[in-house]
């Protein structure tokens, strides 16, 4: 175990943190919107697939591609989230049906943004010292 973490740089740990943030985003979004018409199952699956692909890339020692996979998956998930909830957003903004954004909306948006921004940071950080990388 000590050998495995010997060559890891801070970017690797940020990538692991992004994966954890993605899991939390998945839970927050699923719990908040799972039973509503505003739930985007495409967004849910993209986050899940991104986590699995990033884990596979780490297992295959392709460390530098893992944050990019998480970034792509979380960005696509945010796009699908926005696509499925845009009517609700416009209703709140113009005061048609709702007067404020509910906590589940704010929590989901914060988690999506946190996952995307942290994955961008991880992309530009060195993952390992390069000795154990496959590419």
Beta strands, then each sheet from edge to edge (+ up, - down):
end
